Amino acid sequence: MILSLNTATNRWGLALIDDNRRVQAEIFLSSKKGNFRFLMPYLSELMDRMGIDLDDIKCIAVAIGPGNFTGLRVGLAAAKGISFCLGIPVLGVNTLDAIAFQSTLYEGEVLAILEARRDDIFISMYKIVDYNISFQLMPVRCIHLLELREILKRDMWVIGNSYERYHEYLSSLSHLGFRLIPSRLWGLRASSVGLCGIKRYKTKEFGNIKDMVPFYINPPDIRKNPYPLIEDSQRLTNE
């Protein structure tokens, strides 16, 4: 059984996938502030409902980025913790690879997009052949949304994580001749993270868990504290 975690996107979730690529259970959750603290309780509830023990889990697949900064850290920390406790491997799966995986019913070139900060988006391009991702045509990049018009082209498929957010803008560029994957396939599923990595699980292509870190692309948006620290305030007072 593979435990699959997606905490990289606004709608996150958990899934259990058996060795025959069948999704046994999956739950979708909202990333409202503080909700990531319920990750382990939800996992416990999911396993209890399915009658699955921790010993039944043989591998963990987790989205390692790009995506939500806090979510990536939470998901990877949870995966590593479970891995160390159970002595099982972890598969780090690129978030855009997993999004593109949801478009494998449609052959040809696929552009996967994921919201970043403000009006920026993460993108990557893939070639779909025989219902599988054959290879990556473009490495992951972060661009401004308006730059999409320079990348979109005729007969290309487009899929992303937020249909509601980007549908209107993409529709305004429909004259470029690209095609949108149906909205029901947008929105990253935890099960897609696991299914995307299951081939590596079968061939035992596991990386070193100690070296596994979130794939941010951009640094966290952290601003310098404009107020002096307590120690500095006390030192200035003493002086």
PAPA-772141 format. One record per atom (N, C-alpha, C): residue in three letters; z, y, x. Coordinates in steps of 0.001 Angstrom, whole numbers, padded with zeros to 6 digits, always signed. Layout:
# residues N
AlaZYX
...
***
This chain:
# residues 239
Met+000000-001191+000837
Met+000000+000000+000000
Met+000000+001250+000879
Ile-000847+002221+000552
Ile-000904+003482+001283
Ile-000260+004573+000429
Leu+000669+005293+001026
Leu+001246+006466+000387
Leu+000439+007668+000826
Ser-000076+008425-000132
Ser-000930+009565+000169
Ser-000262+010852-000299
Leu-000215+011840+000601
Leu+000445+013114+000308
Leu-000529+014270+000461
Asn-000551+015143-000526
Asn-001282+016404-000397
Asn-000335+017545-000730
Thr+000071+018269+000301
Thr+000879+019473+000098
Thr+000159+020680+000707
Ala-001144+020539+000918
Ala-001923+021589+001580
Ala-002476+022624+000613
Thr-002469+022316-000680
Thr-003111+023188-001660
Thr-002123+023602-002744
Asn-002548+024560-003565
Asn-001658+025096-004600
Asn-001230+024033-005605
Arg-002136+023140-005933
Arg-001754+021998-006768
Arg-001611+020796-005844
Trp-000379+020370-005616
Trp-000149+019300-004666
Trp+000213+018021-005394
Gly+000362+016951-004664
Gly+000661+015707-005358
Gly+000873+014523-004435
Leu+001135+013389-005066
Leu+001411+012123-004390
Leu+000572+011035-005035
Ala+000203+010034-004249
Ala-000562+008920-004808
Ala-000228+007640-004055
Leu-000369+006528-004751
Leu-000194+005199-004151
Leu-001512+004451-004299
Ile-002027+003944-003182
Ile-003338+003288-003159
Ile-003189+001911-002546
Asp-003745+000885-003197
Asp-003614-000459-002636
Asp-004710-000722-001603
Asp-004648-001882-000976
Asp-005579-002214+000103
Asp-007012-002390-000384
Asn-007199-002490-001678
Asn-008547-002632-002249
Asn-009112-001310-002750
Arg-008525-000204-002276
Arg-008979+001151-002594
Arg-008739+001524-004053
Arg-007839+000845-004708
Arg-007520+001170-006097
Arg-006300+002082-006149
Val-006415+003172-006899
Val-005314+004111-007049
Val-004349+003537-008074
Gln-003159+003184-007626
Gln-002182+002570-008501
Gln-001404+003594-009314
Ala-001187+004763-008725
Ala-000446+005814-009428
Ala-000675+007131-008717
Glu-000624+008219-009487
Glu-000810+009548-008895
Glu-000148+010591-009789
Ile+000482+011580-009153
Ile+001045+012687-009911
Ile+000583+013997-009292
Phe+000381+015005-010155
Phe-000034+016334-009727
Phe+001111+017298-010002
Leu+001340+018194-009056
Leu+002460+019115-009163
Leu+002027+020530-008817
Ser+002812+021495-009271
Ser+002521+022900-008999
Ser+003307+023365-007788
Ser+002695+024301-007020
Ser+003367+024786-005810
Ser+004126+026082-006054
Lys+004737+026217-007227
Lys+005583+027388-007454
Lys+006689+027407-006406
Lys+007174+028587-006105
Lys+008125+028763-005011
Lys+009285+027768-005111
Gly+009484+027046-004017
Gly+010604+026120-003951
Gly+010305+024713-004432
Asn+009138+024495-005030
Asn+008861+023184-005615
Asn+008709+022077-004575
Phe+008360+022424-003337
Phe+008196+021390-002319
Phe+009492+020636-002054
Arg+010626+021223-002418
Arg+011902+020530-002190
Arg+012036+019295-003077
Phe+011168+019192-004080
Phe+011219+018032-004969
Phe+010299+016905-004514
Leu+009694+017060-003329
Leu+008744+016049-002851
Leu+009363+014654-002814
Met+010497+014508-002167
Met+011106+013181-002039
Met+011639+012644-003373
Pro+012276+013478-004211
Pro+012681+012960-005531
Pro+011494+012482-006364
Tyr+010368+013216-006309
Tyr+009188+012786-007062
Tyr+008646+011468-006500
Leu+008677+011332-005180
Leu+008213+010090-004572
Leu+009081+008924-005024
Ser+010388+009131-005029
Ser+011310+008074-005465
Ser+011046+007691-006912
Glu+010825+008706-007768
Glu+010561+008432-009180
Glu+009253+007673-009357
Leu+008231+008075-008609
Leu+006928+007415-008716
Leu+007033+005946-008324
Met+007731+005670-007246
Met+007856+004287-006787
Met+008709+003459-007748
Asp+009747+004051-008301
Asp+010583+003336-009274
Asp+009774+002950-010504
Arg+008966+003882-010990
Arg+008164+003608-012186
Arg+007149+002494-011942
Met+006627+002425-010703
Met+005616+001417-010376
Met+006239+000118-009872
Gly+007565+000116-009697
Gly+008227-001090-009199
Gly+007853-001410-007757
Ile+007676-000372-006961
Ile+007271-000532-005561
Ile+008445-000188-004650
Asp+008664-001024-003645
Asp+009718-000782-002664
Asp+009143-000076-001440
Leu+010021+000544-000676
Leu+009577+001208+000546
Leu+008888+000225+001492
Asp+009355-001014+001502
Asp+008769-002025+002389
Asp+007321-002333+002022
Asp+006900-001979+000814
Asp+005517-002229+000388
Asp+004551-001213+000986
Ile+005056-000087+001471
Ile+004204+000955+002044
Ile+003898+000604+003500
Lys+002626+000498+003814
Lys+002206+000097+005161
Lys+001623+001254+005967
Cys+001328+002356+005305
Cys+000714+003486+005991
Cys+000883+004737+005138
Ile+000894+005894+005791
Ile+000974+007174+005086
Ile-000238+008013+005465
Ala-000931+008539+004475
Ala-002028+009474+004701
Ala-001562+010840+004223
Val-001755+011859+005050
Val-001271+013193+004706
Val-002315+014233+005085
Ala-002515+015219+004200
Ala-003429+016326+004496
Ala-002767+017225+005535
Ile-003441+017427+006675
Ile-002827+018189+007769
Ile-003442+019587+007932
Gly-004332+019972+007025
Gly-004866+021320+007099
Gly-006380+021327+007244
Pro-006921+022526+007034
Pro-006222+023791+006763
Pro-005612+023810+005361
Gly-004817+024865+005123
Gly-004217+024979+003804
Gly-002947+025802+003820
Asn-002126+025576+002812
Asn-000870+026292+002635
Asn+000060+026054+003838
Phe+000461+027135+004514
Phe+001247+026999+005738
Phe+002534+026218+005503
Thr+003298+026626+004490
Thr+004557+025939+004202
Thr+004309+024505+003773
Gly+003327+024323+002907
Gly+003014+022986+002414
Gly+002629+022022+003521
Leu+001832+022489+004470
Leu+001415+021629+005572
Leu+002616+021147+006384
Arg+003537+022051+006648
Arg+004718+021678+007425
Arg+005586+020682+006647
Val+005754+020942+005349
Val+006582+020058+004526
Val+005970+018661+004449
Gly+004683+018597+004169
Gly+004020+017303+004021
Gly+004038+016482+005298
Leu+003740+017137+006413
Leu+003710+016412+007679
Leu+005117+015986+008105
Ala+006097+016847+007873
Ala+007481+016485+008209
Ala+007940+015284+007384
Ala+007584+015274+006087
Ala+007950+014144+005226
Ala+007268+012865+005699
Ala+005987+012967+006027
Ala+005238+011793+006493
Ala+005833+011240+007781
Lys+006169+012134+008707
Lys+006759+011679+009968
Lys+008130+011048+009749
Gly+008934+011657+008872
Gly+010252+011110+008598
Gly+010189+009708+008029
Ile+009309+009510+007050
Ile+009150+008180+006448
Ile+008611+007202+007476
Ser+007661+007687+008289
Ser+007071+006838+009323
Ser+008116+006338+010310
Phe+008976+007238+010783
Phe+010007+006844+011744
Phe+010998+005862+011125
Cys+011326+006073+009848
Cys+012291+005195+009184
Cys+011735+003795+008957
Leu+010456+003713+008575
Leu+009856+002429+008217
Leu+009065+001796+009354
Gly+008795+002579+010394
Gly+008012+002048+011500
Gly+006558+001814+011125
Ile+005983+002722+010336
Ile+004596+002580+009894
Ile+003768+003766+010398
Pro+002445+003615+010492
Pro+001596+004676+011030
Pro+001320+005786+010019
Val+000884+006918+010554
Val+000495+008066+009736
Val-000947+008427+010042
Leu-001719+008682+008996
Leu-003095+009152+009140
Leu-003139+010628+008755
Gly-003509+011479+009692
Gly-003706+012886+009379
Gly-005126+013111+008917
Val-005289+013664+007718
Val-006616+013835+007122
Val-006918+015321+006962
Asn-008082+015739+007443
Asn-008509+017122+007276
Asn-008663+017438+005788
Thr-008100+018559+005359
Thr-008118+018921+003938
Thr-009545+019055+003404
Leu-010426+019674+004171
Leu-011806+019861+003714
Leu-012568+018542+003680
Asp-012247+017613+004590
Asp-012858+016283+004522
Asp-012520+015626+003189
Ala-011259+015751+002778
Ala-010810+015124+001538
Ala-011458+015791+000323
Ile-011620+017116+000370
Ile-012302+017808-000728
Ile-013745+017351-000819
Ala-014422+017265+000332
Ala-015819+016814+000349
Ala-015940+015381-000142
Phe-014918+014564+000112
Phe-014937+013168-000332
Phe-015095+013075-001849
Gln-014585+014064-002571
Gln-014665+014039-004039
Gln-016078+014331-004555
Ser-017019+014609-003642
Ser-018394+014901-004054
Ser-019360+013790-003681
Thr-018836+012630-003284
Thr-019702+011588-002743
Thr-020597+010906-003786
Leu-020467+011284-005055
Leu-021409+010791-006061
Leu-022742+011529-005982
Tyr-022769+012599-005193
Tyr-023950+013456-005104
Tyr-024449+013469-003662
Glu-025662+013006-003436
Glu-026166+012907-002072
Glu-026781+014209-001596
Gly-026768+014380-000277
Gly-027347+015573+000320
Gly-026291+016358+001081
Glu-026578+017626+001323
Glu-025645+018493+002029
Glu-024600+019049+001058
Val-023353+019006+001481
Val-022244+019480+000650
Val-021432+020489+001439
Leu-021185+021631+000834
Leu-020310+022635+001420
Leu-018969+022570+000711
Ala-017905+022333+001471
Ala-016543+022297+000918
Ala-015854+023615+001226
Ile-015211+024201+000223
Ile-014526+025479+000428
Ile-013069+025364-000043
Leu-012221+026132+000615
Leu-010786+026124+000306
Leu-010243+027529+000488
Glu-009485+028012-000475
Glu-008948+029365-000383
Glu-008024+029509+000820
Ala-008156+030640+001498
Ala-007268+030999+002602
Ala-006494+032243+002173
Arg-006155+033106+003099
Arg-005422+034318+002753
Arg-006373+035380+002209
Arg-005872+036124+001241
Arg-006606+037251+000666
Arg-007989+036795+000205
Asp-009063+037398+000716
Asp-010418+037035+000278
Asp-011119+036148+001295
Asp-010358+035509+002177
Asp-010944+034586+003141
Asp-010975+033178+002568
Ile-011885+032365+003089
Ile-011974+030965+002679
Ile-012224+030101+003911
Phe-011743+028875+003844
Phe-012070+027872+004852
Phe-013296+027116+004356
Ile-014209+026807+005254
Ile-015411+026059+004854
Ile-015759+025002+005891
Ser-016465+023989+005441
Ser-017073+023004+006318
Ser-018213+022348+005547
Met-019204+021845+006279
Met-020385+021272+005628
Met-020556+019815+006048
Tyr-021003+019001+005100
Tyr-021110+017565+005324
Tyr-022444+017027+004808
Lys-022799+015855+005295
Lys-023968+015127+004805
Lys-023486+013885+004076
Ile-023860+013771+002805
Ile-023473+012614+001991
Ile-024652+011656+001911
Val-024434+010412+002337
Val-025470+009379+002303
Val-024856+008095+001760
Asp-025517+007491+000788
Asp-025036+006232+000199
Asp-023584+006331-000258
Tyr-023261+007445-000910
Tyr-021947+007656-001518
Tyr-020810+007721-000493
Asn-021130+008112+000712
Asn-020126+008278+001747
Asn-020427+009522+002572
Ile-019383+010083+003174
Ile-019596+011182+004104
Ile-020185+010592+005374
Ser-021457+010895+005635
Ser-022145+010336+006796
Ser-021703+011037+008071
Phe-021702+012357+008059
Phe-021236+013114+009219
Phe-021002+014562+008817
Gln-020317+015274+009693
Gln-019993+016681+009467
Gln-021092+017533+010090
Leu-021657+018432+009284
Leu-022746+019295+009752
Leu-022241+020603+010348
Met-021039+021008+009952
Met-020486+022278+010413
Met-018984+022114+010611
Pro-018466+022517+011771
Pro-017009+022444+011968
Pro-016297+023404+011031
Val-015016+023194+010838
Val-014235+024047+009943
Val-014225+025481+010468
Arg-014485+026403+009549
Arg-014485+027825+009886
Arg-013726+028596+008821
Cys-013259+029786+009186
Cys-012646+030689+008223
Cys-013520+031933+008147
Ile-014013+032246+006948
Ile-014904+033385+006762
Ile-014440+034204+005559
His-014990+035410+005439
His-014751+036195+004232
His-015620+035639+003115
Leu-015116+035701+001905
Leu-015841+035142+000766
Leu-017262+035675+000668
Leu-017461+036957+000963
Leu-018786+037566+000830
Leu-019796+036999+001829
Glu-019311+036371+002890
Glu-020206+035782+003881
Glu-020860+034494+003388
Leu-020385+033975+002268
Leu-020958+032734+001728
Leu-022452+032858+001462
Arg-022897+034031+001051
Arg-024303+034214+000709
Arg-025212+033926+001902
Glu-024669+034042+003118
Glu-025471+033772+004310
Glu-025527+032281+004638
Ile-024692+031495+003990
Ile-024598+030064+004297
Ile-025204+029202+003198
Leu-025057+029637+001964
Leu-025577+028862+000838
Leu-027096+028784+000890
Lys-027632+027625+000530
Lys-029085+027467+000534
Lys-029515+026501-000560
Arg-030799+026459-000795
Arg-031356+025674-001895
Arg-030993+024195-001772
Asp-030625+023628-002917
Asp-030312+022209-003070
Asp-029001+021778-002410
Met-028280+022706-001821
Met-026975+022369-001276
Met-025964+022220-002420
Trp-025066+021249-002304
Trp-023979+021099-003257
Trp-022762+021883-002777
Val-021975+022400-003706
Val-020771+023154-003357
Val-019595+022600-004153
Ile-018500+022343-003452
Ile-017271+021883-004093
Ile-016098+022587-003426
Gly-015014+022756-004160
Gly-013854+023433-003590
Gly-012575+023014-004274
Asn-011540+023777-004017
Asn-010246+023433-004579
Asn-009889+024234-005819
Ser-010592+025367-006052
Ser-010243+026216-007185
Ser-011503+026682-007906
Tyr-011908+025907-008901
Tyr-013114+026241-009656
Tyr-012940+027557-010398
Glu-011777+027761-010983
Glu-011529+028972-011763
Glu-011632+030226-010905
Arg-011179+030125-009663
Arg-011142+031291-008787
Arg-012529+031695-008291
Tyr-013401+030712-008045
Tyr-014673+031015-007394
Tyr-015908+030860-008272
His-015733+030335-009475
His-016897+030065-010316
His-017705+031322-010614
Glu-017030+032400-010958
Glu-017751+033620-011328
Glu-018573+034163-010159
Tyr-017965+034219-008976
Tyr-018694+034744-007821
Tyr-019853+033831-007450
Leu-019628+032528-007445
Leu-020695+031591-007096
Leu-021827+031645-008112
Ser-021502+031843-009372
Ser-022533+031954-010401
Ser-023426+033169-010163
Ser-022853+034232-009611
Ser-023642+035436-009322
Ser-024634+035211-008181
Leu-024463+034115-007445
Leu-025367+033795-006337
Leu-026293+032622-006671
Ser-026359+032268-007942
Ser-027122+031086-008350
Ser-028601+031177-007986
His-029113+032395-007790
His-030524+032560-007429
His-030835+031964-006051
Leu-029799+031654-005281
Leu-030008+031058-003961
Leu-030382+029579-004055
Gly-030208+028994-005241
Gly-030688+027634-005471
Gly-029721+026514-005144
Phe-028482+026835-004798
Phe-027496+025772-004555
Phe-026995+025226-005890
Arg-026254+024149-005827
Arg-025754+023506-007045
Arg-024251+023287-006940
Leu-023553+023503-008045
Leu-022105+023304-008082
Leu-021773+021880-008519
Ile-020889+021251-007782
Ile-020338+019977-008227
Ile-019579+020238-009531
Pro-019660+019355-010526
Pro-018951+019577-011792
Pro-017480+019930-011608
Ser-016996+020815-012456
Ser-015640+021352-012314
Ser-014572+020269-012341
Arg-014821+019155-013039
Arg-013805+018097-013132
Arg-013502+017465-011767
Leu-014406+017639-010796
Leu-014205+017058-009472
Leu-013615+018052-008482
Trp-013447+019305-008904
Trp-012805+020296-008045
Trp-011287+020092-008108
Gly-010592+020624-007106
Gly-009133+020485-007072
Gly-008757+019237-006303
Leu-008250+019405-005095
Leu-007955+018266-004239
Leu-006902+017354-004843
Arg-007203+016077-004832
Arg-006277+015054-005308
Arg-005632+014355-004116
Ala-004371+014013-004264
Ala-003690+013273-003199
Ala-004385+011942-002940
Ser-004897+011326-003999
Ser-005585+010047-003833
Ser-006817+010180-002942
Ser-007485+011341-002989
Ser-008667+011542-002148
Ser-008290+011604-000674
Val-007103+012139-000393
Val-006619+012164+000990
Val-006499+010734+001517
Gly-005906+009865+000714
Gly-005741+008477+001117
Gly-007054+007724+001207
Leu-007912+007908+000202
Leu-009196+007211+000187
Leu-010097+007682+001323
Cys-009951+008954+001684
Cys-010741+009497+002781
Cys-010338+008874+004114
Gly-009068+008519+004244
Gly-008588+007955+005499
Gly-008472+006449+005534
Ile-008833+005780+004428
Ile-008578+004335+004358
Ile-009425+003541+005340
Lys-010623+004064+005692
Lys-011455+003366+006670
Lys-010750+003315+008014
Arg-010121+004409+008413
Arg-009362+004436+009671
Arg-008153+003518+009602
Tyr-007586+003377+008402
Tyr-006463+002457+008218
Tyr-006924+001012+008438
Lys-008082+000678+007905
Lys-008599-000685+008037
Lys-008916-001020+009493
Thr-009432-000021+010244
Thr-009797-000262+011642
Thr-008668+000097+012608
Lys-007507+000466+012031
Lys-006317+000796+012813
Lys-006561+001946+013802
Glu-007263+002956+013334
Glu-007511+004139+014173
Glu-006395+005154+013934
Phe-005252+004865+014489
Phe-004090+005726+014307
Phe-003880+006592+015547
Gly-003569+007851+015314
Gly-003254+008728+016420
Gly-001774+008648+016766
Asn-001384+009364+017811
Asn+000019+009426+018207
Asn+000749+010381+017279
Ile+001679+009855+016528
Ile+002367+010663+015526
Ile+003125+011827+016160
Lys+003576+011656+017394
Lys+004312+012725+018060
Lys+003426+013935+018351
Asp+002119+013681+018494
Asp+001175+014763+018788
Asp+000556+015361+017535
Met+000891+014829+016372
Met+000280+015274+015126
Met+000917+016578+014648
Val+000105+017613+014532
Val+000588+018935+014116
Val-000327+019477+013019
Pro+000151+020417+012223
Pro-000704+021022+011185
Pro-001924+021707+011794
Phe-003030+021610+011100
Phe-004289+022236+011515
Phe-004401+023556+010763
Tyr-003974+024645+011421
Tyr-003885+025933+010742
Tyr-005183+026742+010774
Ile-005929+026695+011855
Ile-007085+027551+012160
Ile-006623+028976+012444
Asn-006030+029624+011435
Asn-005490+030966+011624
Asn-003984+030894+011839
Pro-003417+031799+012624
Pro-001961+031804+012804
Pro-001271+032234+011522
Pro-000018+031838+011303
Pro+000721+032272+010114
Pro+000797+033792+010049
Asp+000791+034325+008844
Asp+000853+035772+008633
Asp+002313+036220+008698
Ile+002814+036354+009926
Ile+004215+036710+010138
Ile+004270+038099+010766
Arg+004993+038997+010130
Arg+005099+040361+010638
Arg+006433+040552+011345
Lys+006437+041434+012342
Lys+007646+041718+013092
Lys+008683+042377+012189
Asn+009926+041916+012300
Asn+011020+042472+011507
Asn+011267+043933+011916
Pro+011117+044880+010990
Pro+011298+046291+011347
Pro+012756+046686+011522
Tyr+013679+045802+011143
Tyr+015097+046119+011216
Tyr+015734+045439+012427
Pro+016667+046091+013099
Pro+017297+045500+014282
Pro+018150+044306+013903
Leu+018243+043347+014824
Leu+019092+042193+014592
Leu+020560+042597+014645
Ile+021423+041750+014097
Ile+022855+042054+014063
Ile+023380+042274+015480
Glu+022933+041395+016428
Glu+023393+041519+017795
Glu+023003+042866+018385
Asp+021764+043319+018097
Asp+021293+044596+018610
Asp+022088+045746+018017
Ser+022395+045636+016726
Ser+023157+046698+016058
Ser+024549+046819+016668
Gln+025183+045656+016929
Gln+026511+045679+017510
Gln+026485+046229+018925
Arg+025426+045856+019692
Arg+025320+046355+021056
Arg+025139+047868+021069
Leu+024304+048376+020167
Leu+024072+049827+020096
Leu+025344+050551+019677
Thr+026117+049920+018786
Thr+027369+050545+018342
Thr+028367+050625+019488
Asn+028444+049531+020262
Asn+029379+049501+021384
Asn+028998+050509+022457
Glu+027676+050716+022624
Glu+027224+051664+023622
Glu+027535+053100+023173
***
